């Protein structure tokens, strides 16, 4: 074997970037297993799968070899945990890409991957449920954003608007272009992170009423600029006009804005909600407040704290490294895979027509459900896509009750 090219990226130096990098690896058990089956010899994707198969035995689900190559190329290589090497075999024509462990992958990646698998097995929960997907529309990905939310809530309850600013800052810092696939599924939405964390019992949200009249007041956040507003649906100039009036008034309510702007209240409310999500407007009253629960606090204390100490070369790293000297029981690895398999959107992708029928059956017995309730009860990723399709087909109708959108079957 002859190495034609060696490509390696540096492992981050500061703790937050290191944490973000490692969390993007351990968010799925298959990525952790991939890292644990690499060494100092360039290994092709098919060989990685063969090694994992030898560990788990026959009868356990494994993705195709290309998936293991994707884990390396898209996650492990960018953070500096593995190096990409173009190699030439004496017995084969052409060259292939193989992956080898870097010093950082061996020192930090493998011990933390092993620790993460143990955590998933001990708690009967895939880390994917906690950390979410690594696909993201912004500069930081879901795993780091969810950690930021949990850490903030450890200090005390927080409003959703505050958490939004924590993750994305002002509208000026929001990415200018967001791929359609992220907009549809709202992967980066703070609300979506909260829904998922609440579903697994890590947090609880309390709602303080609906958005109705003067009970709810809006305030322009200092430092924001009305010219930073962007079109909302088909309204190109209206967001800037509403933003300028709100900045002039400082704090106001829907009733006053309706009177001064002579625009219907429901339209103002929709645009203000958009400005709030972008970090330009703060809403008081009718808000949601998130609280950290015991399991979420335990995750921070017993999992994340140890990972951060290991990344800081603390004693936890020596403990995790020593764990690598022991054997991983086959049944434990099989269990870890099953935990991820149950919650993986890719593995559990549903046929479209069958999913639409299941939504209609659910609404037949529970008319007026909100999209988040449908998603929660069905465990359905991207519920909004199916709902929009059913509305266009005339099988469902949606009705707005104050701020909430509810769905019903068309008779």
C-alpha positions in Angstrom: 0.0 0.0 0.0 1.3 3.4 -1.0 0.0 6.7 0.4 -0.5 9.2 -2.4 -2.0 12.0 -0.3 -2.5 12.7 3.4 -5.2 15.2 4.5 -5.7 16.2 8.1 -7.5 19.0 9.9 -6.6 20.4 13.3 -8.6 19.4 16.4 -10.1 22.5 18.1 -8.1 24.1 20.9 -10.8 25.8 23.0 -13.3 23.8 25.1 -16.5 25.0 23.5 -15.4 24.1 20.0 -14.0 20.8 21.2 -17.3 20.0 22.9 -19.2 21.0 19.8 -16.9 18.8 17.6 -17.2 15.7 19.9 -21.0 16.0 20.3 -21.3 16.0 16.5 -19.6 12.6 16.6 -21.4 10.9 19.5 -25.0 12.1 18.6 -25.4 8.7 16.9 -24.2 5.3 18.1 -23.0 4.4 14.5 -20.6 7.3 14.4 -19.2 6.3 17.8 -18.8 2.7 16.6 -17.1 3.9 13.4 -14.5 5.8 15.4 -13.9 2.9 17.7 -13.1 0.6 14.7 -10.4 2.8 13.2 -6.6 2.6 13.8 -3.4 3.9 12.4 -3.8 2.0 9.1 -5.8 3.6 6.2 -9.2 1.9 6.3 -11.7 2.0 3.5 -15.5 2.3 4.1 -16.2 -1.3 3.3 -13.5 -2.5 5.7 -14.9 -0.3 8.5 -18.3 -2.0 8.0 -16.7 -5.4 8.0 -15.0 -4.7 11.3 -18.2 -3.4 12.9 -20.0 -6.5 11.5 -17.4 -8.8 13.2 -18.1 -7.0 16.5 -21.9 -7.1 16.4 -22.3 -10.5 14.6 -25.0 -11.5 12.1 -28.6 -10.5 12.4 -28.0 -6.9 13.6 -28.8 -4.0 11.4 -25.9 -2.1 9.8 -26.1 0.6 7.1 -24.3 0.1 3.9 -20.5 0.7 3.7 -21.0 4.2 2.1 -22.6 5.3 5.3 -19.4 4.6 7.3 -17.5 6.5 4.7 -19.9 9.4 5.1 -19.5 9.4 8.9 -15.8 9.8 8.4 -15.8 12.3 5.6 -18.6 14.6 6.9 -18.1 14.4 10.6 -14.9 12.8 11.8 -12.5 14.3 9.2 -13.7 18.0 9.6 -13.1 18.0 13.3 -9.7 16.4 13.2 -10.6 13.0 14.6 -9.5 11.1 11.5 -7.2 11.8 8.5 -8.2 11.1 4.9 -5.6 9.3 2.9 -5.6 8.5 -0.8 -3.8 5.2 -1.1 -2.8 2.9 -4.0 -2.8 -0.9 -3.6 -0.2 -2.9 -5.5 -2.9 -5.4 -6.5 -5.5 -2.9 -7.6 -5.7 -0.3 -10.4 -6.4 3.3 -9.4 -6.6 4.7 -5.9 -9.0 4.6 -3.0 -9.7 6.8 0.1 -8.9 5.4 3.5 -9.3 6.8 7.0 -6.8 6.7 9.9 -7.0 7.9 13.5 -5.3 11.2 14.3 -3.7 11.8 17.7 -6.8 13.7 18.8 -9.1 10.9 17.6 -7.1 8.4 19.6 -6.6 10.6 22.7 -10.1 12.1 23.0 -12.4 10.7 20.3 -12.2 7.0 21.1 -12.4 7.2 24.9 -15.4 9.6 24.7 -17.1 7.5 22.1 -16.8 4.4 24.3 -18.1 6.4 27.3 -21.0 7.7 25.2 -22.0 4.1 24.2 -21.9 3.1 27.8 -24.1 6.0 28.7 -26.7 5.1 26.1 -26.8 1.5 27.2 -27.0 2.4 30.9 -29.8 4.9 30.4 -31.6 2.9 27.7 -31.6 6.0 25.4 -29.8 6.8 22.2 -27.9 10.1 22.4 -29.6 11.0 19.2 -32.7 11.7 21.3 -30.8 14.2 23.4 -28.5 15.8 20.9 -30.5 15.6 17.6 -29.2 15.8 14.1 -26.0 17.5 13.0 -27.6 18.9 9.9 -28.0 22.6 10.6 -28.9 25.9 8.9 -26.7 28.0 11.1 -23.1 28.3 12.4 -23.7 25.9 15.3 -25.4 22.5 15.1 -28.2 21.0 17.1 -26.0 19.1 19.6 -24.3 22.3 20.8 -27.5 24.3 20.7 -29.3 21.8 22.9 -26.4 21.8 25.3 -26.6 25.6 25.4 -30.3 25.4 26.3 -29.8 22.9 29.0 -26.9 24.8 30.6 -28.9 28.0 30.6 -31.9 26.3 32.2 -29.7 24.9 34.9 -29.3 28.5 36.1 -33.1 28.9 36.2 -36.2 29.1 34.0 -35.9 31.1 30.8 -38.4 32.4 28.2 -38.2 31.1 24.6 -37.3 34.5 23.3 -34.3 34.6 25.6 -33.2 31.1 24.4 -33.6 32.2 20.8 -31.2 35.1 21.3 -28.9 32.8 23.2 -28.6 30.5 20.2 -28.7 32.9 17.3 -28.0 36.4 18.7 -29.4 39.3 16.7 -30.9 39.0 13.3 -27.7 40.4 11.9 -26.0 37.1 12.9 -28.6 34.9 11.4 -27.5 33.1 8.3 -28.6 35.0 5.2 -29.5 31.8 3.3 -31.2 28.9 4.8 -31.7 25.7 2.7 -35.3 24.7 2.1 -34.9 21.4 3.8 -34.0 23.2 7.1 -36.8 25.8 6.8 -39.4 23.1 6.3 -38.3 20.9 9.2 -37.3 23.8 11.4 -34.2 21.9 12.5 -32.6 25.0 13.9 -35.6 26.4 15.7 -35.3 26.9 19.4 -38.9 25.8 19.7 -38.1 22.5 18.0 -35.2 21.8 20.4 -37.5 22.5 23.3 -40.2 20.2 22.0 -37.7 17.4 21.7 -36.1 18.0 25.1 -39.5 18.1 26.7 -40.6 14.9 24.9 -37.7 12.9 26.6 -38.4 14.5 30.0 -35.3 16.7 30.2 -37.3 20.0 30.4 -40.8 21.3 30.9 -42.4 24.3 29.3 -45.2 26.3 30.8 -47.4 28.5 28.7 -48.8 31.8 29.9 -51.9 32.4 27.8 -52.5 33.1 24.1 -51.6 36.2 22.1 -54.7 38.3 22.7 -55.0 42.1 22.5 -53.4 44.4 25.0 -52.5 41.6 27.5 -49.4 41.0 25.4 -46.9 43.7 25.0 -44.0 43.8 22.5 -40.7 45.7 22.9 -38.0 46.6 20.4 -34.7 45.1 21.5 -31.9 47.7 21.7 -29.3 47.4 19.0 -31.6 46.0 16.3 -32.2 47.9 13.1 -35.5 47.9 11.2 -33.6 47.8 8.0 -32.4 44.3 9.0 -36.0 43.0 8.6 -36.7 40.7 5.7 -39.9 39.8 3.8 -42.5 37.7 5.6 -44.4 35.5 3.2 -45.6 37.9 0.5 -45.1 41.0 2.6 -41.9 42.8 1.6 -42.2 46.3 3.0 -44.6 45.7 5.9 -42.1 44.1 8.4 -39.8 47.2 8.1 -42.8 49.5 8.6 -44.0 47.6 11.7 -40.4 47.5 13.1 -39.9 51.2 12.7 -43.2 51.9 14.5 -42.4 49.5 17.3 -38.9 51.1 17.7 -40.5 54.5 17.9 -43.0 53.4 20.6 -40.5 51.3 22.5 -43.2 49.0 24.1 -46.7 48.6 22.8 -49.4 46.0 22.2 -51.4 44.8 19.2 -54.3 47.1 19.8 -52.2 50.2 19.7 -50.3 49.1 16.6 -53.5 48.2 14.8 -54.8 51.7 15.5 -51.7 53.6 14.5 -50.8 51.5 11.4 -54.4 50.7 10.3 -53.4 47.1 9.6 -55.4 44.2 10.7 -54.3 42.7 14.0 -53.7 39.1 12.9 -51.3 40.3 10.2 -49.3 42.4 12.7 -49.2 39.5 15.1 -47.8 37.2 12.4 -45.0 39.6 11.5 -44.1 40.4 15.1 -43.8 36.6 15.7 -41.3 36.5 12.9 -39.4 39.5 14.3 -39.3 37.8 17.7 -37.9 34.6 16.3 -35.1 36.6 14.6 -34.2 38.3 17.9 -35.4 41.8 17.1 -38.5 41.9 19.3 -39.3 40.7 22.8 -42.8 39.6 23.9 -44.1 39.7 27.4 -47.3 37.9 28.4 -48.6 34.9 26.4 -45.0 33.5 26.4 -43.6 30.1 27.1 -41.1 29.5 29.9 -38.8 26.5 30.0 -37.6 24.7 33.2 -34.9 22.1 33.6 -36.1 18.7 35.1 -34.1 16.0 37.0 -33.1 13.9 34.0 -31.8 16.9 32.1 -29.8 18.0 35.2 -28.4 14.5 35.6 -27.3 14.4 31.9 -25.4 17.7 32.4 -23.8 16.5 35.7 -23.0 12.9 34.9 -22.4 13.0 31.2 -21.6 16.4 29.8 -19.4 17.5 32.8 -17.3 14.3 32.4 -16.9 14.8 28.6 -15.8 18.4 29.2 -13.3 17.4 31.8 -11.9 14.7 29.5 -11.5 17.3 26.7 -9.7 19.5 29.3 -7.2 16.6 30.0 -8.8 16.0 33.4 -8.8 12.7 35.3 -12.0 11.7 33.5 -9.9 11.2 30.4 -7.7 8.6 32.1 -10.8 6.8 33.4 -12.4 6.7 29.9 -9.1 5.6 28.3 -8.7 2.8 30.7 -12.2 1.7 29.8 -10.9 1.0 26.2 -8.7 -1.7 27.6 -11.8 -3.8 28.5 -14.0 -5.7 26.1 -17.3 -4.4 24.8 -19.9 -7.1 25.2 -21.5 -7.9 21.9 -25.0 -7.8 23.4 -24.4 -4.2 24.7 -23.3 -3.0 21.2 -26.3 -4.6 19.7 -28.5 -2.9 22.3 -26.9 0.5 21.5 -27.6 0.0 17.8 -31.2 -0.9 18.5 -31.6 2.2 20.6 -30.5 4.4 17.7 -32.5 2.3 15.2 -35.7 3.1 17.0 -35.3 6.9 16.8 -33.4 7.3 13.5 -35.4 9.4 11.0 -33.5 7.8 8.1 -34.0 4.2 9.2 -37.6 4.8 10.0 -38.6 6.9 7.0 -42.3 6.3 6.4 -44.1 5.7 3.0 -45.9 9.0 2.2 -49.3 7.6 1.5 -49.4 5.4 4.6 -48.3 8.4 6.7 -51.1 10.6 5.3 -53.6 7.9 6.1 -52.3 7.6 9.7 -52.6 11.4 10.1 -56.2 11.3 8.9 -57.0 8.5 11.3 -55.4 10.4 14.2 -57.4 13.5 13.5 -60.6 11.5 13.0 -60.5 10.6 16.7 -58.7 13.8 17.9 -60.0 16.8 15.8 -58.2 20.1 16.3 -54.7 18.8 17.0 -51.8 21.2 16.6 -48.8 20.2 14.4 -46.5 19.7 17.5 -49.2 17.4 19.0 -49.4 15.4 15.8 -45.6 15.1 15.6 -45.4 14.0 19.2 -48.2 11.4 19.1 -47.0 9.9 15.9 -43.3 10.3 16.4 -43.2 11.9 13.0 -40.4 14.1 11.8 -41.4 16.8 9.3 -45.1 16.6 10.1 -45.7 20.0 8.5 -44.8 18.7 5.1 -47.5 16.0 5.2 -50.1 18.4 6.7 -49.5 21.0 4.0 -49.9 18.3 1.3 -53.2 17.0 2.8 -54.5 20.6 3.0 -53.7 21.1 -0.7 -55.4 17.8 -1.6 -58.5 19.1 0.3 -58.5 16.2 2.8 -57.7 18.5 5.8 -58.3 22.1 6.7 -56.5 24.2 9.1 -58.0 26.8 11.4 -56.2 29.5 13.4 -57.3 29.9 17.0 -55.5 33.0 18.3 -51.8 32.0 17.7 -52.4 28.3 17.5 -53.0 26.5 14.2 -55.3 23.4 14.4 -56.1 20.7 11.9 -59.5 19.1 11.0 -60.7 16.5 8.5 -62.8 17.9 5.7 -66.1 16.1 5.6 
